[in-house]
């Protein structure tokens, strides 16, 4: 399970170190893709394959379904670690996540997310301010 919050910097070549606790769960390669709230989602191959299956089951007749599938699939890349435990993020993913040099890597259960420091700070502040309302809304999910 991926959990925790880690701050790291991207170097001038766009390389980002992935926490050792996460690297051990990922294997030799994994998938990184564009995700919601201007974040990136990174996941082991088996989680990617499950997501891919779900995406392929979306109704192609629905414009929103096609858009979501295209956005996720076109933004996906296979990532591999270098000897220092870093990955190279291509320009399109850095642009989507609005990454400059400060990044936050956050555990998300079966996957983890990569955020710009600014976006993560804004997101966590807004979430903290509304946390009680968010929690109350989860009653419909038997939480």
C-alpha positions as CSV (number, residue, x, y, z in Angstrom):
1,X,0.0,0.0,0.0
2,X,1.2,3.5,-0.9
3,X,0.9,6.0,1.9
4,X,2.6,9.1,3.2
5,X,3.7,12.4,1.8
6,X,7.2,13.1,0.5
7,X,8.8,16.3,-0.8
8,X,11.4,16.0,-3.6
9,X,12.9,18.2,-6.2
10,X,13.0,17.7,-10.0
11,X,16.5,18.2,-11.3
12,X,17.3,20.2,-14.5
13,X,16.7,17.1,-16.6
14,X,13.2,16.5,-15.2
15,X,14.3,13.5,-13.1
16,X,12.4,12.9,-9.9
17,X,13.4,10.6,-7.1
18,X,10.7,8.2,-6.0
19,X,10.7,7.3,-2.2
20,X,12.4,3.9,-1.5
21,X,9.3,2.7,0.3
22,X,7.4,3.1,-3.0
23,X,10.1,1.7,-5.3
24,X,10.0,-1.6,-3.6
25,X,6.3,-2.0,-4.4
26,X,6.6,-1.0,-8.1
27,X,8.9,-3.6,-9.6
28,X,11.2,-2.8,-12.6
29,X,8.7,-0.6,-14.4
30,X,5.4,1.0,-13.7
31,X,2.9,3.5,-15.3
32,X,2.6,7.2,-14.8
33,X,-0.3,9.1,-16.3
34,X,-2.2,12.4,-16.2
35,X,-4.7,12.5,-13.4
36,X,-7.3,14.7,-11.9
37,X,-6.7,18.0,-10.1
38,X,-3.5,18.6,-12.1
39,X,-1.7,15.7,-10.5
40,X,-0.1,12.6,-12.0
41,X,-1.0,9.1,-11.0
42,X,1.7,6.4,-10.8
43,X,0.8,2.7,-10.3
44,X,2.2,-0.8,-10.5
45,X,1.5,-2.7,-13.8
46,X,-1.3,-4.7,-12.2
47,X,-3.2,-1.6,-11.1
48,X,-2.7,0.0,-14.5
49,X,-4.1,-3.2,-16.2
50,X,-7.2,-3.0,-13.9
51,X,-7.6,0.7,-14.8
52,X,-7.1,0.0,-18.5
53,X,-9.8,-2.6,-18.3
54,X,-12.2,-0.2,-16.6
55,X,-11.4,2.4,-19.3
56,X,-12.1,-0.1,-22.1
57,X,-15.5,-0.8,-20.6
58,X,-16.6,2.9,-20.7
59,X,-19.4,3.5,-23.2
60,X,-17.8,4.8,-26.4
61,X,-21.1,6.5,-27.3
62,X,-20.6,8.9,-24.4
63,X,-18.5,12.0,-25.2
64,X,-17.3,12.3,-21.6
65,X,-16.3,8.6,-21.5
66,X,-14.2,9.0,-24.7
67,X,-12.6,12.2,-23.4
68,X,-11.7,10.6,-20.1
69,X,-10.2,7.5,-21.7
70,X,-8.2,9.6,-24.3
71,X,-6.9,11.9,-21.6
72,X,-5.6,9.1,-19.4
73,X,-4.4,6.8,-22.1
74,X,-2.6,9.4,-24.2
75,X,-0.9,10.8,-21.1
76,X,0.3,7.4,-19.9
77,X,4.0,6.4,-20.0
78,X,6.0,3.5,-18.8
79,X,8.5,4.6,-16.2
80,X,11.8,2.9,-15.2
81,X,14.2,3.8,-12.4
82,X,17.7,4.8,-13.0
83,X,20.5,3.7,-10.6
84,X,19.6,6.5,-8.1
85,X,15.9,5.6,-8.0
86,X,14.8,8.5,-10.2
87,X,12.4,8.6,-13.1
88,X,12.3,11.0,-16.0
89,X,9.0,12.9,-16.5
90,X,8.4,14.1,-20.0
91,X,7.4,17.7,-20.7
92,X,3.7,16.9,-21.3
93,X,3.3,15.3,-17.8
94,X,5.3,18.1,-16.1
95,X,3.1,20.6,-17.9
96,X,-0.1,18.9,-16.8
97,X,1.0,18.7,-13.2
98,X,2.4,22.3,-13.3
99,X,5.7,20.9,-12.0
100,X,8.7,23.2,-11.9
101,X,11.2,22.0,-9.4
102,X,9.3,21.3,-6.1
103,X,7.2,18.1,-6.1
104,X,5.2,16.3,-3.6
105,X,4.7,12.5,-3.8
106,X,1.6,11.3,-2.0
107,X,0.4,7.8,-1.2
108,X,-3.0,6.9,-2.6
109,X,-3.5,3.3,-1.5
110,X,-3.0,1.2,-4.6
111,X,-1.1,4.0,-6.4
112,X,0.6,7.3,-5.6
113,X,0.3,10.8,-7.0
114,X,2.8,13.4,-8.0
115,X,1.8,17.0,-7.4
116,X,3.5,20.4,-7.7
117,X,4.2,21.8,-4.2
118,X,1.9,24.8,-4.9
119,X,-1.0,22.7,-6.1
120,X,-0.7,20.3,-3.2
121,X,-0.6,23.1,-0.7
122,X,-3.7,24.7,-2.2
123,X,-5.5,21.3,-2.4
124,X,-4.7,20.3,1.2
125,X,-5.7,23.7,2.6
126,X,-9.1,23.6,0.7
127,X,-9.7,20.0,1.8
128,X,-8.8,20.8,5.4
129,X,-11.3,23.7,5.5
130,X,-14.1,21.4,4.2
131,X,-13.0,18.1,5.8
132,X,-16.1,17.7,8.0
133,X,-18.5,18.3,5.1
134,X,-16.5,15.9,2.9
135,X,-16.6,13.2,5.6
136,X,-20.4,13.7,6.0
137,X,-20.9,13.3,2.3
138,X,-19.3,9.8,2.5
139,X,-22.3,8.5,4.4
140,X,-23.8,7.4,1.1
141,X,-20.8,5.1,0.7
142,X,-21.2,3.4,4.0
143,X,-18.0,5.0,5.3
